[in-house]
Amino acid sequence: MTRGGATALRLLVVVVFLAPLALVLAGSLRRVGLPPPGGLELLPASPGLTAYAALGDTVPLGRLLGNSLVVVAVAVPVATLVASWAGFALAQLGRRWLVVAVFALLLVPLPMLWVPRFFLFLELGVLGTLVPLIAPALAATTPFTVLLAYRAFRRVPPELWDAARLEGASAFTTWRRVGLPLVTATTTAIAAVAFVFHWGNYLDALLYAQSEATRTLPLGLGELATLDSTDQSVLFAGTVVLALPAVLALLAVQRPLLGTPR
């Protein structure tokens, strides 16, 4: 494929994925109380921010945002660190069956984990708190982040590992001083993946956040689906508030995710 063709393909992918968000953003600028447009509306006739003001009156936006920010503030660094350690260990051990096992974990359906996790959190007495929403970070959030870290560490020249061993560096020192500085881009991508997962984690919040005080943004905004059609712009405003940070995070790390990890 020529360079021009590749560029056109990338632009097409961007348009396909960002077009729905652009339409939602335009819908959020429509004044509250107006009926839905009869057709496709790229920009309202009299755009405004009334839907965002109404959003704050409809749901406790401050508390929802605060809970979600607490979750990502704790879970993202923990998930990134655990994924980096696990990926480094896989790269150093060189056991192919361990990598295959991590791949196999990607095939485990999430519903299989809901019931055991529910009873585990029930026994620990943390149901109705934010702990169940942070807990997946202790397992790197998803096996995909471990595989990202593994791929990055595998691309580090073996001579650097050998030199660290000859100098008597421990595994932790080798990871911190030799490996980690060389995989910064991939580490950033892992943090973005973890952020997107925990920021938009609706199902775990629905299952485990049983207290009004611990409801997160996805769960709280899910209630907007019951609004009247004349308040559709409020639903769009909530969707923008929820989706925009995740989209920006992924756009910021598209190169390390799609290209070289170093």
C-alpha positions as CSV (number, residue, x, y, z in Angstrom):
1,M,0.0,0.0,0.0
2,T,1.3,3.5,-0.9
3,R,1.9,6.1,1.7
4,G,-1.1,8.1,0.5
5,G,-3.3,5.0,0.6
6,A,-2.2,4.3,4.2
7,T,-2.9,7.9,5.2
8,A,-6.4,7.7,3.6
9,L,-7.1,4.5,5.5
10,R,-6.1,6.0,8.8
11,L,-8.3,9.0,8.2
12,L,-11.2,6.7,7.3
13,V,-10.7,4.8,10.6
14,V,-10.6,8.1,12.5
15,V,-13.8,9.3,10.9
16,V,-15.6,6.0,11.5
17,F,-14.7,6.0,15.2
18,L,-15.0,9.7,15.9
19,A,-18.1,10.4,13.8
20,P,-20.6,9.0,16.5
21,L,-18.8,11.1,19.2
22,A,-19.1,14.2,17.0
23,L,-22.8,13.6,16.6
24,V,-23.3,13.1,20.3
25,L,-21.3,16.3,21.0
26,A,-23.6,18.2,18.6
27,G,-26.7,16.7,20.3
28,S,-25.4,17.8,23.7
29,L,-25.4,21.4,22.4
30,R,-29.1,21.3,21.6
31,R,-31.3,23.3,24.0
32,V,-33.2,21.3,26.6
33,G,-36.9,20.8,26.0
34,L,-36.8,20.7,22.2
35,P,-38.0,17.5,20.5
36,P,-35.5,15.4,18.8
37,P,-34.5,16.5,15.3
38,G,-36.3,14.9,12.4
39,G,-33.1,13.9,10.6
40,L,-29.3,14.2,11.0
41,E,-28.3,17.4,12.7
42,L,-24.6,18.2,12.5
43,L,-25.0,21.4,14.5
44,P,-28.1,22.7,16.4
45,A,-29.6,26.0,15.2
46,S,-29.0,27.7,18.5
47,P,-26.2,25.7,20.3
48,G,-25.7,26.2,24.0
49,L,-24.6,24.5,27.2
50,T,-28.0,24.3,28.8
51,A,-27.9,20.4,28.7
52,Y,-24.7,20.4,30.8
53,A,-26.3,22.6,33.4
54,A,-29.4,20.4,33.4
55,L,-27.1,17.3,33.8
56,G,-25.8,18.7,37.1
57,D,-29.3,19.2,38.2
58,T,-30.5,15.7,37.2
59,V,-27.7,13.6,38.7
60,P,-25.2,14.2,41.5
61,L,-22.5,14.9,39.0
62,G,-19.9,16.1,41.5
63,R,-20.1,12.9,43.6
64,L,-20.2,10.6,40.6
65,L,-17.1,12.3,39.1
66,G,-15.3,12.2,42.5
67,N,-15.9,8.5,42.9
68,S,-14.7,7.7,39.4
69,L,-11.6,9.9,39.8
70,V,-10.7,8.1,43.1
71,V,-11.1,4.7,41.3
72,V,-8.8,5.6,38.4
73,A,-6.3,7.5,40.6
74,V,-5.7,4.3,42.6
75,A,-6.3,1.6,40.0
76,V,-4.4,3.0,37.0
77,P,-1.0,3.2,38.8
78,V,-1.5,-0.2,40.5
79,A,-2.5,-1.9,37.2
80,T,0.4,-0.3,35.3
81,L,2.9,-1.4,37.9
82,V,1.5,-5.0,38.1
83,A,1.4,-5.3,34.3
84,S,5.0,-4.1,34.0
85,W,6.2,-6.5,36.7
86,A,4.4,-9.4,35.1
87,G,5.5,-8.6,31.6
88,F,9.1,-8.2,32.8
89,A,8.9,-11.6,34.5
90,L,7.5,-13.3,31.5
91,A,10.2,-11.8,29.3
92,Q,13.0,-12.9,31.7
93,L,11.7,-16.4,32.3
94,G,11.3,-17.1,28.6
95,R,8.6,-19.8,29.2
96,R,6.4,-19.9,26.1
97,W,3.7,-21.8,28.0
98,L,3.3,-18.9,30.5
99,V,2.7,-16.5,27.6
100,V,0.1,-19.0,26.2
101,A,-1.5,-19.1,29.6
102,V,-1.9,-15.3,29.6
103,F,-3.4,-15.5,26.1
104,A,-5.8,-18.1,27.4
105,L,-6.9,-15.8,30.2
106,L,-8.1,-13.4,27.5
107,L,-10.6,-16.0,26.4
108,V,-12.3,-16.4,29.9
109,P,-15.8,-14.8,29.7
110,L,-16.2,-12.0,32.2
111,P,-19.6,-13.4,33.5
112,M,-17.7,-16.4,34.9
113,L,-15.9,-14.1,37.3
114,W,-18.9,-12.1,38.5
115,V,-20.4,-14.6,41.0
116,P,-17.0,-15.7,42.6
117,R,-16.0,-12.1,42.9
118,F,-19.3,-11.1,44.5
119,F,-19.0,-13.8,47.2
120,L,-15.3,-12.9,47.7
121,F,-16.2,-9.2,48.2
122,L,-19.1,-10.2,50.4
123,E,-16.9,-12.3,52.7
124,L,-14.3,-9.4,52.8
125,G,-17.1,-7.0,53.7
126,V,-16.2,-4.5,51.0
127,L,-19.5,-4.6,49.0
128,G,-20.9,-1.1,48.6
129,T,-17.4,0.4,48.7
130,L,-15.0,1.4,45.9
131,V,-12.7,-1.5,46.7
132,P,-14.3,-4.0,44.2
133,L,-13.9,-1.4,41.5
134,I,-10.2,-1.0,42.2
135,A,-9.5,-4.7,42.8
136,P,-9.0,-5.8,39.1
137,A,-5.9,-3.5,39.1
138,L,-4.2,-6.0,41.4
139,A,-4.3,-8.5,38.5
140,A,-3.2,-5.8,35.9
141,T,-6.8,-5.1,35.1
142,T,-6.7,-7.3,32.0
143,P,-4.2,-9.8,30.5
144,F,-3.9,-7.6,27.5
145,T,-1.8,-5.1,29.5
146,V,0.5,-7.9,30.6
147,L,1.0,-9.0,27.0
148,L,1.8,-5.4,26.0
149,A,4.5,-5.2,28.7
150,Y,5.8,-8.6,27.7
151,R,6.2,-7.6,24.1
152,A,8.0,-4.4,25.0
153,F,10.5,-6.1,27.4
154,R,11.1,-8.8,24.8
155,R,12.3,-6.1,22.4
156,V,15.0,-4.9,24.8
157,P,18.4,-6.1,23.5
158,P,19.5,-9.2,25.5
159,E,23.0,-7.7,26.0
160,L,21.5,-5.2,28.4
161,W,20.0,-7.9,30.6
162,D,23.3,-9.8,30.5
163,A,25.3,-6.7,31.5
164,A,23.0,-6.1,34.4
165,R,23.4,-9.6,35.6
166,L,27.2,-9.4,35.4
167,E,27.1,-6.4,37.6
168,G,25.1,-8.3,40.2
169,A,21.9,-6.2,39.8
170,S,18.8,-7.8,41.3
171,A,15.7,-8.5,39.3
172,F,14.0,-5.4,40.7
173,T,17.0,-3.2,40.0
174,T,17.2,-4.6,36.4
175,W,13.6,-3.8,35.9
176,R,13.8,-0.3,37.3
177,R,17.1,0.9,35.9
178,V,17.4,-1.1,32.6
179,G,14.0,-2.2,31.4
180,L,11.6,0.5,32.5
181,P,13.3,3.5,30.9
182,L,13.3,1.7,27.5
183,V,9.6,0.9,27.5
184,T,8.2,4.3,28.6
185,A,5.8,4.5,25.6
186,T,4.3,1.1,26.2
187,T,4.0,1.9,29.9
188,T,2.0,5.0,29.0
189,A,-0.2,2.9,26.7
190,I,-0.8,0.4,29.5
191,A,-1.9,3.2,31.8
192,A,-4.3,4.5,29.1
193,V,-5.8,1.1,28.7
194,A,-6.3,0.7,32.4
195,F,-7.8,4.2,32.6
196,V,-10.3,3.4,29.9
197,F,-11.3,0.2,31.6
198,H,-11.8,1.6,35.1
199,W,-13.3,4.9,33.9
200,G,-16.1,3.2,32.0
201,N,-16.5,0.1,34.1
202,Y,-20.3,0.0,34.3
203,L,-21.0,-3.7,35.0
204,D,-18.7,-3.9,38.1
205,A,-20.2,-0.7,39.5
206,L,-23.7,-2.2,38.9
207,L,-22.9,-5.4,40.7
208,Y,-20.7,-4.2,43.6
209,A,-21.4,-0.5,44.2
210,Q,-24.6,-0.9,46.1
211,S,-24.4,2.3,48.0
212,E,-25.6,5.7,46.8
213,A,-22.4,7.2,48.2
214,T,-20.1,5.0,46.0
215,R,-21.9,5.2,42.7
216,T,-19.5,6.0,39.8
217,L,-20.1,8.1,36.7
218,P,-21.0,5.2,34.3
219,L,-23.6,3.9,36.8
220,G,-25.1,7.3,37.6
221,L,-25.3,8.4,33.9
222,G,-27.0,5.1,33.0
223,E,-30.1,6.4,34.7
224,L,-30.3,9.1,32.0
225,A,-31.7,6.6,29.6
226,T,-35.1,6.9,31.3
227,L,-35.4,10.6,30.5
228,D,-38.1,11.9,28.2
229,S,-37.2,12.4,24.6
230,T,-37.3,16.2,25.0
231,D,-34.4,15.8,27.4
232,Q,-32.3,13.8,24.9
233,S,-29.6,16.5,24.9
234,V,-29.0,15.9,28.6
235,L,-28.4,12.2,27.8
236,F,-25.9,13.3,25.1
237,A,-24.2,15.7,27.5
238,G,-23.7,12.8,30.0
239,T,-22.3,10.6,27.2
240,V,-19.8,13.3,26.3
241,V,-18.7,13.7,29.9
242,L,-18.2,10.0,30.2
243,A,-16.6,9.3,26.7
244,L,-14.4,12.3,26.1
245,P,-11.7,11.5,28.7
246,A,-11.4,7.9,27.5
247,V,-11.2,9.0,23.8
248,L,-8.5,11.6,24.6
249,A,-6.5,9.0,26.6
250,L,-6.6,6.5,23.6
251,L,-5.7,9.2,21.1
252,A,-2.8,10.3,23.2
253,V,-1.2,6.8,23.1
254,Q,-2.3,5.6,19.6
255,R,1.3,5.5,18.4
256,P,2.7,3.1,21.1
257,L,-0.5,1.0,20.9
258,L,-0.3,0.6,17.1
259,G,3.4,1.0,16.5
260,T,6.6,0.2,18.1
261,P,6.4,-0.1,21.9
262,R,9.7,1.5,22.6
